[in-house]
């Protein structure tokens, strides 16, 4: 098996190349970056295996092993299509996305909906969005002590200002709107 160390998007595009299977060794954000490039290149036919050192949010969601067991599964496992959650910019989320207040603010002022269900209208400390293995594909909840998850195909937010976090990586600048939704075509996860 050939290995490539990835330093940026050009390296990632070269590593994808003609290969039928990719093995991502790293964190949830690394897996999301690879899937984002595959989505934008319209290469969701490529099988993707994930080998994190330790358990992550994505390994829990997709019921994957970590460490040596994950490495063995990456080589020997078979691929099956699972839901792919993305946002309006074409960025993929595999573990958790969050809408949080911009710097200096304590709350997000606006409204968020999951399909037809109102998540909040007014002020909220933040919103969490996660993919799910089961349909309809994602779930969202207000940040706080007691979480009530709402499942759906899409979660949308309109606000006076928000910072979007995708697998722990903040967007380059705050925005006023954001949406996460299930892509029509899923990705091929090696399990």
Backbone as CSV, one residue per row, in Angstrom:
resi,resn,N_x,N_y,N_z,CA_x,CA_y,CA_z,C_x,C_y,C_z
1,UNK,0.854,-1.172,0.000,0.000,0.000,0.000,0.899,1.234,0.000
2,UNK,0.623,2.159,-0.897,1.400,3.375,-1.028,0.910,4.421,-0.033
3,UNK,1.838,5.160,0.589,1.474,6.188,1.571,1.901,7.561,1.074
4,UNK,1.074,8.559,1.352,1.357,9.951,1.000,1.139,10.811,2.224
5,UNK,2.100,11.679,2.519,1.906,12.670,3.582,1.310,13.908,2.929
6,UNK,0.205,14.376,3.486,-0.540,15.483,2.895,-0.234,16.770,3.653
7,UNK,0.189,17.815,2.907,0.480,19.104,3.534,-0.536,20.173,3.141
8,UNK,-1.286,19.937,2.080,-2.262,20.931,1.635,-3.147,20.363,0.543
9,UNK,-4.031,21.194,0.004,-4.987,20.730,-0.996,-4.335,20.171,-2.263
10,UNK,-3.258,20.776,-2.804,-2.642,20.184,-3.998,-2.119,18.770,-3.729
11,UNK,-1.528,18.556,-2.537,-1.058,17.221,-2.179,-2.225,16.251,-2.076
12,UNK,-3.327,16.723,-1.540,-4.510,15.885,-1.377,-5.063,15.469,-2.735
13,UNK,-5.135,16.403,-3.668,-5.623,16.078,-5.008,-4.725,15.044,-5.682
14,UNK,-3.407,15.165,-5.493,-2.471,14.202,-6.074,-2.616,12.833,-5.417
15,UNK,-2.853,12.809,-4.113,-2.989,11.542,-3.393,-4.262,10.811,-3.790
16,UNK,-5.314,11.547,-4.097,-6.569,10.905,-4.499,-6.353,10.153,-5.802
17,UNK,-5.770,10.834,-6.781,-5.403,10.223,-8.050,-6.349,9.138,-8.517
18,UNK,-5.786,8.042,-9.020,-6.609,6.964,-9.568,-6.924,5.855,-8.556
19,UNK,-6.623,6.078,-7.294,-6.736,5.000,-6.313,-8.188,4.676,-5.975
20,UNK,-8.515,3.375,-5.867,-9.889,2.989,-5.537,-10.198,3.082,-4.042
21,UNK,-9.148,3.112,-3.196,-9.357,3.185,-1.746,-8.324,4.124,-1.133
22,UNK,-8.806,4.993,-0.235,-7.932,5.885,0.523,-8.026,5.519,1.990
23,UNK,-6.895,5.592,2.676,-6.859,5.373,4.120,-6.432,6.684,4.756
24,UNK,-7.303,7.250,5.580,-7.031,8.524,6.240,-6.551,8.235,7.652
25,UNK,-5.308,8.626,7.944,-4.738,8.475,9.280,-4.669,9.876,9.873
26,UNK,-5.439,10.103,10.934,-5.467,11.440,11.518,-6.693,11.658,12.367
27,UNK,-7.147,12.901,12.400,-8.285,13.303,13.231,-9.544,13.437,12.369
28,UNK,-10.667,13.704,13.028,-11.933,13.892,12.315,-11.824,14.991,11.262
29,UNK,-11.128,16.067,11.572,-10.981,17.173,10.617,-10.224,16.723,9.364
30,UNK,-9.266,15.799,9.517,-8.529,15.283,8.362,-9.443,14.446,7.465
31,UNK,-10.246,13.588,8.089,-11.206,12.793,7.321,-12.192,13.709,6.601
32,UNK,-12.679,14.729,7.282,-13.614,15.675,6.667,-12.970,16.399,5.485
33,UNK,-11.687,16.759,5.606,-10.986,17.442,4.507,-10.884,16.540,3.277
34,UNK,-10.578,15.265,3.489,-10.489,14.320,2.371,-11.858,14.154,1.710
35,UNK,-12.893,13.980,2.515,-14.239,13.815,1.957,-14.712,15.080,1.240
36,UNK,-14.320,16.242,1.743,-14.663,17.499,1.075,-14.041,17.545,-0.317
37,UNK,-12.779,17.150,-0.428,-12.111,17.143,-1.742,-12.759,16.118,-2.670
38,UNK,-13.111,14.942,-2.136,-13.776,13.928,-2.963,-15.136,14.430,-3.445
39,UNK,-15.875,15.087,-2.568,-17.182,15.632,-2.936,-17.036,16.675,-4.039
40,UNK,-16.115,17.603,-3.868,-15.934,18.676,-4.853,-15.399,18.156,-6.181
41,UNK,-14.621,17.061,-6.127,-14.077,16.465,-7.350,-15.048,15.454,-7.965
42,UNK,-16.212,15.284,-7.340,-17.209,14.302,-7.774,-16.611,12.907,-7.848
43,UNK,-15.890,12.534,-6.776,-15.240,11.222,-6.695,-15.732,10.437,-5.476
44,UNK,-17.019,10.473,-5.206,-17.557,9.734,-4.066,-17.609,8.229,-4.320
45,UNK,-17.066,7.790,-5.467,-16.933,6.367,-5.760,-15.681,5.773,-5.114
46,UNK,-14.825,6.607,-4.536,-13.593,6.150,-3.881,-13.925,5.663,-2.474
47,UNK,-13.447,4.463,-2.132,-13.639,3.924,-0.786,-12.715,4.659,0.176
48,UNK,-13.216,4.967,1.376,-12.423,5.705,2.360,-12.427,4.943,3.679
49,UNK,-11.217,4.643,4.170,-11.046,4.016,5.482,-10.484,5.067,6.428
50,UNK,-10.850,4.961,7.689,-10.438,5.959,8.688,-9.676,5.260,9.802
51,UNK,-8.442,5.751,10.068,-7.581,5.158,11.091,-7.120,6.248,12.066
52,UNK,-7.938,6.557,13.065,-7.490,7.499,14.102,-6.715,6.747,15.176
53,UNK,-5.852,7.451,15.876,-5.100,6.825,16.975,-6.013,6.402,18.111
54,UNK,-6.942,7.299,18.445,-7.874,7.060,19.556,-9.298,7.257,19.068
55,UNK,-10.236,6.830,19.893,-11.651,7.010,19.569,-11.962,8.502,19.406
56,UNK,-12.791,8.804,18.448,-13.204,10.182,18.180,-14.727,10.215,18.079
57,UNK,-15.253,11.393,17.915,-16.702,11.510,17.734,-17.135,10.752,16.476
58,UNK,-16.369,10.846,15.397,-16.728,10.144,14.154,-16.668,8.631,14.330
59,UNK,-15.700,8.118,15.086,-15.650,6.664,15.294,-16.867,6.197,16.075
60,UNK,-17.350,7.015,16.983,-18.563,6.650,17.732,-19.796,6.694,16.833
61,UNK,-19.900,7.738,16.031,-21.065,7.881,15.152,-21.122,6.747,14.133
62,UNK,-19.984,6.444,13.504,-19.953,5.436,12.447,-19.587,4.041,12.958
63,UNK,-19.448,3.908,14.284,-19.148,2.617,14.933,-17.886,1.982,14.343
64,UNK,-16.798,2.734,14.426,-15.513,2.307,13.879,-14.507,2.073,14.993
65,UNK,-13.551,1.179,14.774,-12.475,1.006,15.750,-11.425,2.100,15.587
66,UNK,-10.468,2.109,16.491,-9.346,3.050,16.428,-8.051,2.257,16.570
67,UNK,-6.923,2.903,16.295,-5.619,2.282,16.483,-5.373,1.112,15.538
68,UNK,-4.751,0.049,16.079,-4.384,-1.118,15.255,-5.590,-1.804,14.628
69,UNK,-6.663,-1.891,15.391,-7.874,-2.530,14.850,-8.392,-1.756,13.639
70,UNK,-8.317,-0.441,13.702,-8.757,0.383,12.573,-7.840,0.182,11.371
71,UNK,-6.537,0.042,11.611,-5.586,-0.178,10.513,-5.859,-1.514,9.821
72,UNK,-6.124,-2.559,10.613,-6.460,-3.862,10.023,-7.741,-3.766,9.195
73,UNK,-8.730,-3.102,9.753,-10.010,-2.971,9.051,-9.838,-2.157,7.770
74,UNK,-8.949,-1.173,7.770,-8.727,-0.342,6.583,-8.236,-1.172,5.406
75,UNK,-7.454,-2.206,5.701,-6.907,-3.054,4.646,-7.886,-4.162,4.261
76,UNK,-8.530,-4.762,5.251,-9.356,-5.951,5.008,-10.854,-5.689,4.901
77,UNK,-11.307,-4.548,5.361,-12.745,-4.285,5.418,-13.378,-4.066,4.056
78,UNK,-14.690,-4.110,4.051,-15.433,-3.820,2.824,-16.148,-2.481,2.996
79,UNK,-16.419,-1.849,1.876,-17.019,-0.510,1.915,-18.531,-0.589,1.778
80,UNK,-19.203,0.299,2.494,-20.641,0.457,2.326,-20.963,1.946,2.350
81,UNK,-21.987,2.308,1.617,-22.345,3.717,1.496,-23.062,4.179,2.758
82,UNK,-22.600,5.318,3.300,-23.213,5.929,4.483,-23.542,7.385,4.155
83,UNK,-24.375,7.992,4.992,-24.801,9.367,4.733,-23.618,10.330,4.790
84,UNK,-23.675,11.328,3.938,-22.654,12.371,3.891,-23.342,13.684,4.240
85,UNK,-22.868,14.333,5.305,-23.427,15.610,5.731,-22.472,16.719,5.301
86,UNK,-23.015,17.719,4.649,-22.224,18.836,4.139,-22.939,20.137,4.446
87,UNK,-22.242,21.244,4.193,-22.891,22.548,4.360,-22.992,23.235,3.006
88,UNK,-23.474,24.461,3.016,-23.705,25.173,1.757,-22.413,25.520,1.029
89,UNK,-21.271,25.451,1.705,-19.986,25.722,1.052,-19.381,24.469,0.436
90,UNK,-20.013,23.316,0.652,-19.478,22.060,0.152,-18.498,21.414,1.105
91,UNK,-18.428,21.890,2.346,-17.544,21.302,3.357,-18.282,20.180,4.081
92,UNK,-17.593,19.069,4.277,-18.184,17.878,4.888,-17.944,17.883,6.391
93,UNK,-18.897,17.330,7.136,-18.778,17.150,8.585,-18.901,15.662,8.876
94,UNK,-17.938,15.110,9.630,-18.003,13.691,9.987,-18.221,13.466,11.477
95,UNK,-17.864,14.432,12.307,-18.010,14.277,13.753,-19.066,15.195,14.326
96,UNK,-18.757,16.469,14.382,-19.715,17.439,14.934,-19.447,18.816,14.352
97,UNK,-20.530,19.494,14.026,-20.471,20.906,13.651,-21.152,21.687,14.756
98,UNK,-20.812,22.956,14.846,-21.444,23.800,15.865,-21.627,25.201,15.315
99,UNK,-22.725,25.803,15.720,-22.950,27.224,15.490,-22.764,27.889,16.835
100,UNK,-21.791,28.778,16.932,-21.483,29.438,18.201,-21.499,30.953,18.008
101,UNK,-21.682,31.699,19.106,-21.689,33.162,18.988,-20.331,33.684,18.520
102,UNK,-20.327,34.779,17.768,-19.052,35.382,17.366,-18.341,35.981,18.574
103,UNK,-17.080,36.345,18.400,-16.284,36.922,19.491,-17.010,38.084,20.145
104,UNK,-16.980,38.090,21.464,-17.586,39.176,22.216,-19.070,38.998,22.492
105,UNK,-19.692,38.021,21.887,-21.124,37.773,22.094,-21.305,36.558,23.009
106,UNK,-22.405,36.557,23.748,-22.697,35.429,24.639,-23.713,34.468,24.041
107,UNK,-24.528,34.982,23.110,-25.574,34.159,22.507,-25.665,34.425,21.007
108,UNK,-26.295,33.489,20.325,-26.656,33.672,18.921,-28.079,34.216,18.915
109,UNK,-28.316,35.280,18.171,-29.678,35.802,18.044,-30.170,35.471,16.644
110,UNK,-31.256,34.702,16.565,-31.810,34.317,15.276,-32.769,33.165,15.437
111,UNK,-32.812,32.305,14.418,-33.659,31.117,14.501,-33.012,29.978,13.746
112,UNK,-33.277,28.765,14.237,-32.754,27.559,13.607,-33.879,26.543,13.486
113,UNK,-33.899,25.840,12.356,-34.897,24.797,12.133,-34.208,23.532,11.642
114,UNK,-34.800,22.399,11.993,-34.389,21.104,11.464,-35.599,20.578,10.709
115,UNK,-35.482,20.489,9.392,-36.618,20.191,8.523,-37.760,21.155,8.858
116,UNK,-38.861,20.667,9.418,-39.989,21.544,9.761,-40.066,21.865,11.248
117,UNK,-39.105,21.405,12.033,-39.142,21.582,13.486,-38.287,22.778,13.897
118,UNK,-38.884,23.702,14.633,-38.154,24.870,15.132,-37.233,24.433,16.268
119,UNK,-35.945,24.688,16.131,-34.987,24.369,17.185,-34.934,25.508,18.193
120,UNK,-34.861,26.738,17.692,-34.987,27.908,18.559,-35.362,29.123,17.724
121,UNK,-36.006,30.071,18.377,-36.354,31.352,17.774,-36.104,32.401,18.850
122,UNK,-35.048,33.171,18.698,-34.655,34.140,19.722,-33.170,34.031,19.990
123,UNK,-32.816,33.723,21.235,-31.409,33.615,21.627,-31.068,32.185,22.025
124,UNK,-29.839,31.766,21.688,-29.350,30.442,22.076,-27.850,30.530,22.300
125,UNK,-27.357,29.730,23.242,-25.922,29.702,23.533,-25.132,29.090,22.388
126,UNK,-25.763,28.223,21.623,-25.110,27.560,20.508,-25.939,26.377,20.054
127,UNK,-25.570,25.817,18.913,-26.276,24.668,18.354,-25.241,23.643,17.921
128,UNK,-25.513,22.367,18.202,-24.662,21.263,17.780,-25.358,20.503,16.662
129,UNK,-24.604,20.090,15.649,-25.142,19.311,14.532,-24.213,18.125,14.313
130,UNK,-24.790,16.916,14.245,-24.003,15.699,14.041,-24.630,14.841,12.953
131,UNK,-23.798,14.127,12.181,-24.354,13.143,11.253,-24.871,11.933,12.029
132,UNK,-25.754,11.178,11.406,-26.222,9.917,11.986,-26.103,8.831,10.930
133,UNK,-25.932,7.593,11.378,-25.905,6.479,10.435,-27.288,6.223,9.855
134,UNK,-28.307,6.404,10.676,-29.680,6.143,10.246,-30.247,7.349,9.506
135,UNK,-31.201,7.082,8.648,-31.902,8.162,7.970,-32.755,8.893,8.996
136,UNK,-32.998,10.146,8.878,-32.807,10.992,7.710,-31.401,11.557,7.533
137,UNK,-30.455,11.352,8.466,-29.075,11.714,8.190,-28.362,12.615,9.160
138,UNK,-29.086,13.485,9.890,-28.401,14.331,10.869,-29.304,14.578,12.062
139,UNK,-28.681,15.097,13.108,-29.431,15.497,14.296,-28.835,16.794,14.812
140,UNK,-29.677,17.595,15.468,-29.229,18.891,15.991,-29.823,19.103,17.369
141,UNK,-29.098,19.875,18.173,-29.536,20.163,19.535,-28.978,21.509,19.961
142,UNK,-29.694,22.153,20.868,-29.162,23.359,21.485,-28.054,22.965,22.445
143,UNK,-26.996,23.782,22.529,-25.958,23.538,23.521,-26.538,23.824,24.888
144,UNK,-26.174,23.011,25.831,-26.677,23.214,27.178,-26.592,21.935,27.977
145,UNK,-27.067,22.034,29.175,-26.976,20.901,30.082,-27.858,19.739,29.632
146,UNK,-29.096,20.032,29.273,-30.034,19.003,28.842,-30.202,19.109,27.338
147,UNK,-29.840,18.055,26.645,-29.932,18.082,25.189,-31.135,17.282,24.713
148,UNK,-31.884,17.883,23.827,-32.970,17.194,23.134,-32.590,17.219,21.658
149,UNK,-32.270,16.062,21.121,-31.844,15.972,19.736,-33.055,15.922,18.818
150,UNK,-32.969,16.648,17.723,-34.004,16.649,16.691,-33.362,16.108,15.420
151,UNK,-33.943,15.047,14.854,-33.378,14.459,13.641,-34.051,15.043,12.411
152,UNK,-33.309,15.026,11.316,-33.852,15.537,10.067,-32.860,15.386,8.931
153,UNK,-33.243,15.889,7.778,-32.376,15.863,6.608,-31.516,17.117,6.527
154,UNK,-32.023,18.233,7.097,-31.305,19.506,7.008,-31.514,20.327,8.269
155,UNK,-30.471,21.063,8.645,-30.544,22.021,9.754,-30.115,23.370,9.193
156,UNK,-30.926,24.400,9.450,-30.656,25.723,8.894,-30.710,26.775,9.982
157,UNK,-29.856,27.784,9.840,-29.781,28.865,10.816,-29.750,30.203,10.092
158,UNK,-30.518,31.147,10.603,-30.445,32.541,10.182,-30.227,33.364,11.436
159,UNK,-29.230,34.247,11.436,-28.891,34.963,12.670,-28.289,36.323,12.359
160,UNK,-28.042,37.082,13.424,-27.365,38.369,13.278,-25.858,38.191,13.188
161,UNK,-25.357,37.030,13.563,-23.930,36.727,13.488,-23.644,35.384,14.128
162,UNK,-22.834,34.568,13.458,-22.526,33.231,13.964,-21.158,32.796,13.442
163,UNK,-20.461,31.996,14.244,-19.226,31.350,13.812,-19.550,29.875,13.615
164,UNK,-19.173,29.330,12.467,-19.432,27.930,12.157,-18.172,27.126,12.450
165,UNK,-18.315,26.094,13.269,-17.224,25.157,13.545,-17.546,23.847,12.847
166,UNK,-16.599,23.338,12.076,-16.767,22.050,11.405,-15.694,21.111,11.923
167,UNK,-16.088,20.108,12.680,-15.143,19.167,13.281,-14.026,19.903,14.011
168,UNK,-14.402,20.934,14.755,-13.464,21.693,15.572,-12.710,22.790,14.850
169,UNK,-12.887,22.905,13.546,-12.175,23.914,12.754,-13.126,25.080,12.479
170,UNK,-12.786,26.296,12.956,-13.685,27.438,12.731,-13.622,27.936,11.287
171,UNK,-14.746,28.451,10.818,-14.791,29.084,9.498,-13.896,30.320,9.528
172,UNK,-13.374,30.744,8.381,-12.454,31.879,8.364,-13.061,33.188,8.860
173,UNK,-14.372,33.331,8.734,-15.022,34.573,9.198,-16.458,34.258,9.630
174,UNK,-17.003,35.086,10.503,-18.398,34.886,10.929,-19.363,35.091,9.759
175,UNK,-20.531,34.483,9.885,-21.560,34.637,8.862,-22.899,34.958,9.498
176,UNK,-23.911,35.080,8.662,-25.269,35.359,9.156,-26.193,34.166,8.942
177,UNK,-25.845,33.307,7.988,-26.663,32.133,7.689,-25.764,30.919,7.550
178,UNK,-26.349,29.765,7.813,-25.622,28.517,7.626,-26.630,27.387,7.504
179,UNK,-26.240,26.343,6.788,-27.098,25.168,6.648,-26.231,23.924,6.539
180,UNK,-26.665,22.861,7.172,-26.057,21.542,7.028,-27.146,20.618,6.524
181,UNK,-26.788,19.751,5.576,-27.803,18.855,5.041,-27.172,17.587,4.495
182,UNK,-28.029,16.572,4.327,-27.585,15.292,3.788,-27.409,15.432,2.284
183,UNK,-26.234,15.051,1.805,-25.968,15.059,0.377,-26.778,13.940,-0.276
184,UNK,-27.126,14.108,-1.534,-27.909,13.089,-2.235,-27.152,11.767,-2.265
185,UNK,-25.860,11.818,-2.557,-25.033,10.617,-2.618,-24.187,10.537,-1.357
186,UNK,-24.139,9.364,-0.743,-23.315,9.167,0.441,-21.872,8.879,0.069
187,UNK,-21.054,8.567,1.089,-19.656,8.221,0.840,-19.434,6.755,1.174
188,UNK,-18.396,6.162,0.590,-18.108,4.743,0.775,-17.162,4.559,1.956
189,UNK,-17.708,4.158,3.087,-16.938,3.961,4.310,-16.505,2.510,4.412
190,UNK,-15.209,2.295,4.630,-14.683,0.944,4.832,-14.923,0.574,6.283
191,UNK,-15.659,-0.526,6.494,-16.011,-0.954,7.856,-15.604,-2.390,8.082
